[in-house]
Amino acid sequence: MSFKAWKITVLLGVSVVALPWGLSHADDQKDPQHSVVDIMNATMKKGQWKKLANGEASPADAEKLVKLFDELHLTKAPHGDAKSWNEKTTELWEAAQAAAKGEPGAADRLKTAANCRMCHQAHKG
Ligand code: HEC
C-alpha cells in the first residue's frame, strides 16, 4: 500500500470510529440549554453584546456571551431558512469570539452580526 493510501485508510478508520462518539459527545455537551428568547434576553435585550463590542465587558461576561452565542448557533431556526440562520448565528458567535480576544475590527464585525432587524426579519415569527 502506498503511503498516501495508507494515510487515507487511517483517516477513514479514525473518522468512522470517532463520528458516533463525536456526535453523542456533542449532544451531551452542547445540547442547547436555553431557548432563543432566553438567549436574546441574556445577550441582546439590555445591550449586553454592545459592551463586548466596545471592549467594556468583563472577561467573565465576555465568556458568557460567547457561550450563549455558541448555544444560539446550535439551536434550530425558529423561522426562515436554516442555511441563513446558520450563517447569521455562526458569524455572531465568531464575531463575539473575536471581540472577546480584542481582535482589530471585531467591534464592527460584531455590530454588523448583531443587527436586530436583519435577523428578526428573516427568522422571528
Ligand atoms: C442572529 C439572529 C438574531 C439577532 C442578530 C438578534 N435576534 Fe433577537 N431574536 C431572534 C429570533 C429568531 C427571535 C425569536 C425567538 C422565538 O420566538 O423563538 C428573537 C427574539 C428576540 C426577543 C424576544 C422577545 C420578542 O421580542 O419576541 C428579544 C427581546 C430580542 N430578540 C432582542 C434582540 C435585540 C435587541 C437584538 C439586537 C441588538 C436582537 N434581538 C438581535 C434572532 C436574533
Backbone and ligand atoms as CSV (ligand in chain L), in Angstrom:
chain,resi,resn,atom,element,x,y,z
A,1,MET,N,N,0.855,-1.198,0.000
A,1,MET,CA,C,0.000,0.000,0.000
A,1,MET,C,C,0.889,1.245,0.000
A,2,SER,N,N,0.579,2.205,-0.850
A,2,SER,CA,C,1.362,3.435,-0.866
A,2,SER,C,C,1.118,4.196,0.422
A,3,PHE,N,N,1.993,5.112,0.686
A,3,PHE,CA,C,1.864,5.890,1.913
A,3,PHE,C,C,0.543,6.677,1.914
A,4,LYS,N,N,0.224,7.225,0.727
A,4,LYS,CA,C,-0.984,8.037,0.629
A,4,LYS,C,C,-2.246,7.191,0.923
A,5,ALA,N,N,-2.278,6.018,0.297
A,5,ALA,CA,C,-3.442,5.148,0.516
A,5,ALA,C,C,-3.529,4.754,1.991
A,6,TRP,N,N,-2.372,4.537,2.586
A,6,TRP,CA,C,-2.328,4.159,3.997
A,6,TRP,C,C,-2.915,5.282,4.857
A,7,LYS,N,N,-2.499,6.486,4.509
A,7,LYS,CA,C,-2.980,7.642,5.261
A,7,LYS,C,C,-4.498,7.791,5.153
A,8,ILE,N,N,-5.001,7.605,3.923
A,8,ILE,CA,C,-6.446,7.741,3.713
A,8,ILE,C,C,-7.189,6.676,4.509
A,9,THR,N,N,-6.634,5.448,4.483
A,9,THR,CA,C,-7.272,4.358,5.222
A,9,THR,C,C,-7.337,4.697,6.710
A,10,VAL,N,N,-6.224,5.204,7.210
A,10,VAL,CA,C,-6.190,5.549,8.632
A,10,VAL,C,C,-7.196,6.655,8.927
A,11,LEU,N,N,-7.223,7.669,8.078
A,11,LEU,CA,C,-8.149,8.788,8.293
A,11,LEU,C,C,-9.597,8.312,8.270
A,12,LEU,N,N,-9.911,7.464,7.299
A,12,LEU,CA,C,-11.281,6.953,7.212
A,12,LEU,C,C,-11.620,6.158,8.460
A,13,GLY,N,N,-10.690,5.302,8.838
A,13,GLY,CA,C,-10.897,4.479,10.030
A,13,GLY,C,C,-11.151,5.344,11.237
A,14,VAL,N,N,-10.354,6.372,11.402
A,14,VAL,CA,C,-10.487,7.247,12.563
A,14,VAL,C,C,-11.831,7.959,12.535
A,15,SER,N,N,-12.226,8.446,11.345
A,15,SER,CA,C,-13.484,9.206,11.341
A,15,SER,C,C,-14.681,8.287,11.570
A,16,VAL,N,N,-14.603,7.054,11.088
A,16,VAL,CA,C,-15.722,6.135,11.310
A,16,VAL,C,C,-15.856,5.835,12.806
A,17,VAL,N,N,-14.720,5.640,13.453
A,17,VAL,CA,C,-14.762,5.352,14.890
A,17,VAL,C,C,-15.151,6.605,15.673
A,18,ALA,N,N,-14.610,7.745,15.232
A,18,ALA,CA,C,-14.786,8.963,16.030
A,18,ALA,C,C,-16.167,9.571,15.846
A,19,LEU,N,N,-16.798,9.315,14.714
A,19,LEU,CA,C,-18.033,10.031,14.413
A,19,LEU,C,C,-19.162,9.795,15.423
A,20,PRO,N,N,-19.533,8.532,15.678
A,20,PRO,CA,C,-20.653,8.347,16.625
A,20,PRO,C,C,-20.320,8.912,17.996
A,21,TRP,N,N,-19.066,8.731,18.399
A,21,TRP,CA,C,-18.667,9.270,19.692
A,21,TRP,C,C,-18.749,10.787,19.664
A,22,GLY,N,N,-18.201,11.334,18.565
A,22,GLY,CA,C,-18.203,12.789,18.425
A,22,GLY,C,C,-19.611,13.349,18.475
A,23,LEU,N,N,-20.527,12.679,17.821
A,23,LEU,CA,C,-21.905,13.180,17.785
A,23,LEU,C,C,-22.557,13.100,19.156
A,24,SER,N,N,-22.412,11.956,19.808
A,24,SER,CA,C,-23.092,11.833,21.097
A,24,SER,C,C,-22.422,12.750,22.119
A,25,HIS,N,N,-21.112,12.892,21.972
A,25,HIS,CA,C,-20.395,13.816,22.848
A,25,HIS,C,C,-20.924,15.242,22.656
A,26,ALA,N,N,-21.060,15.606,21.371
A,26,ALA,CA,C,-21.567,16.955,21.088
A,26,ALA,C,C,-22.970,17.118,21.673
A,27,ASP,N,N,-23.772,16.081,21.596
A,27,ASP,CA,C,-25.125,16.163,22.149
A,27,ASP,C,C,-25.094,16.380,23.656
A,28,ASP,N,N,-24.251,15.605,24.311
A,28,ASP,CA,C,-24.158,15.730,25.770
A,28,ASP,C,C,-23.748,17.128,26.170
A,29,GLN,N,N,-22.712,17.596,25.470
A,29,GLN,CA,C,-22.062,18.809,25.911
A,29,GLN,C,C,-22.763,20.058,25.408
A,30,LYS,N,N,-23.359,19.949,24.248
A,30,LYS,CA,C,-23.726,21.176,23.574
A,30,LYS,C,C,-25.209,21.280,23.271
A,31,ASP,N,N,-25.981,20.378,23.775
A,31,ASP,CA,C,-27.407,20.495,23.564
A,31,ASP,C,C,-27.834,21.834,24.146
A,32,PRO,N,N,-28.491,22.671,23.347
A,32,PRO,CA,C,-28.830,23.994,23.869
A,32,PRO,C,C,-29.682,23.905,25.130
A,33,GLN,N,N,-29.281,24.625,26.132
A,33,GLN,CA,C,-29.998,24.622,27.401
A,33,GLN,C,C,-31.029,25.739,27.439
A,34,HIS,N,N,-30.855,26.699,26.555
A,34,HIS,CA,C,-31.692,27.887,26.594
A,34,HIS,C,C,-32.444,28.047,25.284
A,35,SER,N,N,-33.634,28.601,25.374
A,35,SER,CA,C,-34.380,28.907,24.159
A,35,SER,C,C,-33.777,30.152,23.510
A,36,VAL,N,N,-34.172,30.395,22.267
A,36,VAL,CA,C,-33.688,31.598,21.576
A,36,VAL,C,C,-34.077,32.850,22.370
A,37,VAL,N,N,-35.313,32.849,22.892
A,37,VAL,CA,C,-35.755,34.019,23.657
A,37,VAL,C,C,-34.899,34.214,24.914
A,38,ASP,N,N,-34.591,33.126,25.612
A,38,ASP,CA,C,-33.692,33.213,26.783
A,38,ASP,C,C,-32.365,33.847,26.381
A,39,ILE,N,N,-31.836,33.361,25.262
A,39,ILE,CA,C,-30.522,33.841,24.816
A,39,ILE,C,C,-30.606,35.317,24.424
A,40,MET,N,N,-31.686,35.681,23.740
A,40,MET,CA,C,-31.901,37.093,23.376
A,40,MET,C,C,-31.926,37.971,24.630
A,41,ASN,N,N,-32.659,37.504,25.634
A,41,ASN,CA,C,-32.763,38.299,26.860
A,41,ASN,C,C,-31.403,38.445,27.547
A,42,ALA,N,N,-30.595,37.406,27.458
A,42,ALA,CA,C,-29.316,37.427,28.161
A,42,ALA,C,C,-28.197,38.100,27.365
A,43,THR,N,N,-28.385,38.237,26.043
A,43,THR,CA,C,-27.286,38.770,25.239
A,43,THR,C,C,-27.616,40.109,24.573
A,44,MET,N,N,-28.890,40.276,24.219
A,44,MET,CA,C,-29.265,41.381,23.334
A,44,MET,C,C,-30.112,42.452,24.013
A,45,LYS,N,N,-31.089,41.993,24.775
A,45,LYS,CA,C,-32.164,42.872,25.221
A,45,LYS,C,C,-31.640,44.137,25.892
A,46,LYS,N,N,-30.697,43.989,26.794
A,46,LYS,CA,C,-30.192,45.156,27.522
A,46,LYS,C,C,-28.899,45.675,26.914
A,47,GLY,N,N,-28.614,45.276,25.693
A,47,GLY,CA,C,-27.396,45.754,25.042
A,47,GLY,C,C,-26.124,45.130,25.605
A,48,GLN,N,N,-26.269,43.916,26.197
A,48,GLN,CA,C,-25.096,43.244,26.766
A,48,GLN,C,C,-24.006,43.061,25.712
A,49,TRP,N,N,-24.425,42.721,24.488
A,49,TRP,CA,C,-23.467,42.456,23.404
A,49,TRP,C,C,-22.658,43.701,23.069
A,50,LYS,N,N,-23.280,44.870,23.277
A,50,LYS,CA,C,-22.638,46.121,22.890
A,50,LYS,C,C,-21.418,46.405,23.766
A,51,LYS,N,N,-21.538,46.021,25.042
A,51,LYS,CA,C,-20.393,46.160,25.944
A,51,LYS,C,C,-19.207,45.355,25.428
A,52,LEU,N,N,-19.532,44.159,24.951
A,52,LEU,CA,C,-18.469,43.311,24.406
A,52,LEU,C,C,-17.866,43.968,23.162
A,53,ALA,N,N,-18.737,44.489,22.295
A,53,ALA,CA,C,-18.246,45.144,21.076
A,53,ALA,C,C,-17.365,46.339,21.430
A,54,ASN,N,N,-17.738,47.052,22.498
A,54,ASN,CA,C,-16.986,48.254,22.869
A,54,ASN,C,C,-15.812,47.974,23.807
A,55,GLY,N,N,-15.558,46.705,24.057
A,55,GLY,CA,C,-14.449,46.341,24.934
A,55,GLY,C,C,-14.701,46.664,26.395
A,56,GLU,N,N,-15.978,46.786,26.782
A,56,GLU,CA,C,-16.299,47.135,28.166
A,56,GLU,C,C,-16.798,45.950,28.984
A,57,ALA,N,N,-16.912,44.789,28.357
A,57,ALA,CA,C,-17.396,43.616,29.098
A,57,ALA,C,C,-16.260,43.031,29.932
A,58,SER,N,N,-16.593,42.572,31.129
A,58,SER,CA,C,-15.585,41.880,31.941
A,58,SER,C,C,-15.266,40.556,31.246
A,59,PRO,N,N,-14.081,39.980,31.544
A,59,PRO,CA,C,-13.755,38.689,30.913
A,59,PRO,C,C,-14.838,37.641,31.175
A,60,ALA,N,N,-15.433,37.634,32.357
A,60,ALA,CA,C,-16.483,36.654,32.669
A,60,ALA,C,C,-17.719,36.888,31.803
A,61,ASP,N,N,-18.090,38.166,31.639
A,61,ASP,CA,C,-19.250,38.476,30.799
A,61,ASP,C,C,-18.973,38.135,29.341
A,62,ALA,N,N,-17.761,38.440,28.908
A,62,ALA,CA,C,-17.397,38.140,27.519
A,62,ALA,C,C,-17.505,36.641,27.275
A,63,GLU,N,N,-17.041,35.868,28.220
A,63,GLU,CA,C,-17.068,34.415,28.086
A,63,GLU,C,C,-18.506,33.910,28.035
A,64,LYS,N,N,-19.342,34.506,28.874
A,64,LYS,CA,C,-20.744,34.108,28.926
A,64,LYS,C,C,-21.442,34.409,27.589
A,65,LEU,N,N,-21.163,35.583,27.050
A,65,LEU,CA,C,-21.787,35.947,25.772
A,65,LEU,C,C,-21.344,34.996,24.661
A,66,VAL,N,N,-20.052,34.710,24.627
A,66,VAL,CA,C,-19.546,33.794,23.598
A,66,VAL,C,C,-20.240,32.437,23.732
A,67,LYS,N,N,-20.395,31.982,24.966
A,67,LYS,CA,C,-21.031,30.690,25.207
A,67,LYS,C,C,-22.501,30.691,24.763
A,68,LEU,N,N,-23.188,31.773,25.052
A,68,LEU,CA,C,-24.605,31.851,24.673
A,68,LEU,C,C,-24.767,31.946,23.152
A,69,PHE,N,N,-23.851,32.659,22.495
A,69,PHE,CA,C,-23.927,32.717,21.030
A,69,PHE,C,C,-23.566,31.365,20.419
A,70,ASP,N,N,-22.694,30.642,21.080
A,70,ASP,CA,C,-22.399,29.274,20.643
A,70,ASP,C,C,-23.686,28.442,20.728
A,71,GLU,N,N,-24.379,28.570,21.839
A,71,GLU,CA,C,-25.650,27.851,22.002
A,71,GLU,C,C,-26.664,28.278,20.949
A,72,LEU,N,N,-26.711,29.586,20.713
A,72,LEU,CA,C,-27.667,30.105,19.733
A,72,LEU,C,C,-27.442,29.439,18.382
A,73,HIS,N,N,-26.182,29.298,18.011
A,73,HIS,CA,C,-25.925,28.758,16.679
A,73,HIS,C,C,-26.206,27.254,16.626
A,74,LEU,N,N,-26.369,26.613,17.781
A,74,LEU,CA,C,-26.748,25.202,17.801
A,74,LEU,C,C,-28.261,24.999,17.844
A,75,THR,N,N,-28.988,26.078,18.027
A,75,THR,CA,C,-30.440,25.937,18.012
A,75,THR,C,C,-30.925,25.922,16.570
A,76,LYS,N,N,-32.098,25.382,16.389
A,76,LYS,CA,C,-32.722,25.385,15.061
A,76,LYS,C,C,-33.359,26.741,14.820
A,77,ALA,N,N,-33.361,27.170,13.566
A,77,ALA,CA,C,-34.020,28.429,13.224
A,77,ALA,C,C,-35.498,28.340,13.602
A,78,PRO,N,N,-35.982,29.277,14.427
A,78,PRO,CA,C,-37.406,29.241,14.772
A,78,PRO,C,C,-38.271,29.486,13.533
A,79,HIS,N,N,-37.780,30.301,12.624
A,79,HIS,CA,C,-38.473,30.593,11.372
A,79,HIS,C,C,-37.423,30.783,10.287
A,80,GLY,N,N,-37.869,30.655,9.054
A,80,GLY,CA,C,-36.998,31.004,7.941
A,80,GLY,C,C,-36.003,29.922,7.579
A,81,ASP,N,N,-35.086,30.299,6.727
A,81,ASP,CA,C,-34.165,29.387,6.074
A,81,ASP,C,C,-33.057,28.924,7.023
A,82,ALA,N,N,-32.874,27.612,7.105
A,82,ALA,CA,C,-31.887,27.048,8.031
A,82,ALA,C,C,-30.467,27.491,7.685
A,83,LYS,N,N,-30.177,27.609,6.413
A,83,LYS,CA,C,-28.825,27.986,5.988
A,83,LYS,C,C,-28.532,29.428,6.414
A,84,SER,N,N,-29.504,30.290,6.191
A,84,SER,CA,C,-29.343,31.687,6.578
A,84,SER,C,C,-29.168,31.815,8.099
A,85,TRP,N,N,-29.941,31.065,8.845
A,85,TRP,CA,C,-29.835,31.067,10.306
A,85,TRP,C,C,-28.439,30.617,10.740
A,86,ASN,N,N,-27.981,29.566,10.111
A,86,ASN,CA,C,-26.665,29.029,10.441
A,86,ASN,C,C,-25.580,30.071,10.163
A,87,GLU,N,N,-25.679,30.741,9.018
A,87,GLU,CA,C,-24.671,31.745,8.663
A,87,GLU,C,C,-24.704,32.922,9.638
A,88,LYS,N,N,-25.888,33.416,9.927
A,88,LYS,CA,C,-26.006,34.593,10.790
A,88,LYS,C,C,-25.533,34.297,12.208
A,89,THR,N,N,-25.952,33.136,12.733
A,89,THR,CA,C,-25.607,32.836,14.119
A,89,THR,C,C,-24.139,32.426,14.251
A,90,THR,N,N,-23.601,31.804,13.209
A,90,THR,CA,C,-22.180,31.451,13.251
A,90,THR,C,C,-21.332,32.721,13.222
A,91,GLU,N,N,-21.719,33.652,12.383
A,91,GLU,CA,C,-20.974,34.917,12.300
A,91,GLU,C,C,-21.061,35.674,13.630
A,92,LEU,N,N,-22.241,35.651,14.237
A,92,LEU,CA,C,-22.419,36.317,15.528
A,92,LEU,C,C,-21.491,35.693,16.570
A,93,TRP,N,N,-21.448,34.398,16.594
A,93,TRP,CA,C,-20.607,33.674,17.543
A,93,TRP,C,C,-19.125,33.969,17.291
A,94,GLU,N,N,-18.740,33.910,16.009
A,94,GLU,CA,C,-17.324,34.143,15.688
A,94,GLU,C,C,-16.923,35.595,15.954
A,95,ALA,N,N,-17.828,36.520,15.646
A,95,ALA,CA,C,-17.533,37.927,15.902
A,95,ALA,C,C,-17.392,38.171,17.407
A,96,ALA,N,N,-18.225,37.497,18.199
A,96,ALA,CA,C,-18.134,37.642,19.655
A,96,ALA,C,C,-16.803,37.089,20.169
A,97,GLN,N,N,-16.380,35.971,19.602
A,97,GLN,CA,C,-15.083,35.410,19.994
A,97,GLN,C,C,-13.950,36.371,19.657
A,98,ALA,N,N,-14.045,36.954,18.461
A,98,ALA,CA,C,-13.012,37.903,18.032
A,98,ALA,C,C,-12.999,39.118,18.968
A,99,ALA,N,N,-14.197,39.592,19.342
A,99,ALA,CA,C,-14.279,40.750,20.237
A,99,ALA,C,C,-13.742,40.402,21.619
A,100,ALA,N,N,-14.031,39.193,22.075
A,100,ALA,CA,C,-13.547,38.768,23.402
A,100,ALA,C,C,-12.023,38.723,23.421
A,101,LYS,N,N,-11.424,38.425,22.273
A,101,LYS,CA,C,-9.959,38.387,22.167
A,101,LYS,C,C,-9.390,39.759,21.852
A,102,GLY,N,N,-10.261,40.741,21.637
A,102,GLY,CA,C,-9.795,42.084,21.320
A,102,GLY,C,C,-9.170,42.201,19.949
A,103,GLU,N,N,-9.610,41.374,19.020
A,103,GLU,CA,C,-9.043,41.442,17.671
A,103,GLU,C,C,-9.439,42.744,16.976
A,104,PRO,N,N,-8.527,43.298,16.170
A,104,PRO,CA,C,-8.875,44.520,15.453
A,104,PRO,C,C,-10.038,44.269,14.488
A,105,GLY,N,N,-10.955,45.216,14.409
A,105,GLY,CA,C,-12.096,45.075,13.501
A,105,GLY,C,C,-13.245,44.286,14.095
A,106,ALA,N,N,-13.020,43.685,15.263
A,106,ALA,CA,C,-14.050,42.816,15.843
A,106,ALA,C,C,-15.294,43.603,16.241
A,107,ALA,N,N,-15.119,44.831,16.706
A,107,ALA,CA,C,-16.265,45.628,17.147
A,107,ALA,C,C,-17.231,45.848,15.992
A,108,ASP,N,N,-16.699,46.245,14.842
A,108,ASP,CA,C,-17.564,46.476,13.681
A,108,ASP,C,C,-18.211,45.177,13.211
A,109,ARG,N,N,-17.428,44.113,13.276
A,109,ARG,CA,C,-17.939,42.817,12.848
A,109,ARG,C,C,-19.113,42.408,13.738
A,110,LEU,N,N,-18.948,42.592,15.028
A,110,LEU,CA,C,-19.998,42.206,15.972
A,110,LEU,C,C,-21.229,43.097,15.807
A,111,LYS,N,N,-20.986,44.395,15.581
A,111,LYS,CA,C,-22.118,45.303,15.393
A,111,LYS,C,C,-22.933,44.912,14.169
A,112,THR,N,N,-22.261,44.487,13.123
A,112,THR,CA,C,-22.968,44.046,11.915
A,112,THR,C,C,-23.729,42.748,12.192
A,113,ALA,N,N,-23.065,41.821,12.877
A,113,ALA,CA,C,-23.673,40.500,13.114
A,113,ALA,C,C,-24.849,40.591,14.079
A,114,ALA,N,N,-24.820,41.581,14.964
A,114,ALA,CA,C,-25.868,41.702,15.985
A,114,ALA,C,C,-27.005,42.609,15.533
A,115,ASN,N,N,-27.110,42.857,14.243
A,115,ASN,CA,C,-28.181,43.709,13.722
A,115,ASN,C,C,-29.552,43.062,13.981
A,116,CYS,N,N,-30.282,43.624,14.925
A,116,CYS,CA,C,-31.548,43.036,15.371
A,116,CYS,C,C,-32.509,42.840,14.201
A,117,ARG,N,N,-32.714,43.917,13.446
A,117,ARG,CA,C,-33.734,43.902,12.411
A,117,ARG,C,C,-33.421,42.892,11.316
A,118,MET,N,N,-32.167,42.886,10.914
A,118,MET,CA,C,-31.730,41.992,9.842
A,118,MET,C,C,-32.088,40.544,10.202
A,119,CYS,N,N,-31.836,40.170,11.437
A,119,CYS,CA,C,-32.085,38.770,11.804
A,119,CYS,C,C,-33.561,38.538,12.142
A,120,HIS,N,N,-34.173,39.487,12.825
A,120,HIS,CA,C,-35.589,39.301,13.197
A,120,HIS,C,C,-36.470,39.197,11.955
A,121,GLN,N,N,-36.173,40.026,10.948
A,121,GLN,CA,C,-36.978,39.979,9.727
A,121,GLN,C,C,-36.921,38.600,9.083
A,122,ALA,N,N,-35.748,38.013,9.108
A,122,ALA,CA,C,-35.574,36.732,8.440
A,122,ALA,C,C,-36.052,35.556,9.307
A,123,HIS,N,N,-35.933,35.681,10.635
A,123,HIS,CA,C,-36.073,34.472,11.469
A,123,HIS,C,C,-37.007,34.561,12.656
A,124,LYS,N,N,-37.602,35.725,12.860
A,124,LYS,CA,C,-38.509,35.828,14.005
A,124,LYS,C,C,-39.936,35.786,13.461
A,125,GLY,N,N,-40.769,34.973,14.076
A,125,GLY,CA,C,-42.123,34.784,13.538
A,125,GLY,C,C,-43.036,35.962,13.832
L,1,HEC,C1,C,-28.876,36.070,14.666
L,1,HEC,C2,C,-30.252,36.409,14.748
L,1,HEC,C3,C,-30.726,37.465,15.729
L,1,HEC,C4,C,-30.138,38.660,16.028
L,1,HEC,C5,C,-28.866,39.248,15.472
L,1,HEC,C6,C,-30.994,39.285,17.011
L,1,HEC,N1,N,-32.061,38.491,17.295
L,1,HEC,FE1,FE,-33.488,38.807,18.725
L,1,HEC,N2,N,-34.442,37.130,18.197
L,1,HEC,C7,C,-34.060,36.285,17.181
L,1,HEC,C8,C,-35.092,35.283,16.992
L,1,HEC,C9,C,-35.047,34.148,15.982
L,1,HEC,C10,C,-36.098,35.562,17.925
L,1,HEC,C11,C,-37.438,34.810,18.094
L,1,HEC,C12,C,-37.267,33.643,19.009
L,1,HEC,C13,C,-38.543,32.865,19.194
L,1,HEC,O1,O,-39.624,33.456,19.135
L,1,HEC,O2,O,-38.444,31.657,19.428
L,1,HEC,C14,C,-35.648,36.710,18.684
L,1,HEC,C15,C,-36.334,37.263,19.762
L,1,HEC,C16,C,-35.904,38.344,20.489
L,1,HEC,C17,C,-36.505,38.789,21.735
L,1,HEC,C18,C,-37.615,38.066,22.469
L,1,HEC,C19,C,-38.820,38.827,22.742
L,1,HEC,C20,C,-39.535,39.240,21.488
L,1,HEC,O3,O,-39.457,40.419,21.125
L,1,HEC,O4,O,-40.149,38.367,20.842
L,1,HEC,C21,C,-35.837,39.919,22.116
L,1,HEC,C22,C,-36.065,40.777,23.353
L,1,HEC,C23,C,-34.808,40.169,21.116
L,1,HEC,N3,N,-34.865,39.183,20.152
L,1,HEC,C24,C,-33.938,41.226,21.143
L,1,HEC,C25,C,-32.957,41.456,20.189
L,1,HEC,C26,C,-32.178,42.670,20.079
L,1,HEC,C27,C,-32.349,43.897,20.954
L,1,HEC,C28,C,-31.285,42.472,19.075
L,1,HEC,C29,C,-30.234,43.420,18.513
L,1,HEC,C30,C,-29.383,44.090,19.439
L,1,HEC,C31,C,-31.514,41.117,18.546
L,1,HEC,N4,N,-32.551,40.553,19.235
L,1,HEC,C32,C,-30.760,40.555,17.543
L,1,HEC,C33,C,-32.883,36.330,16.476
L,1,HEC,C34,C,-31.956,37.369,16.514
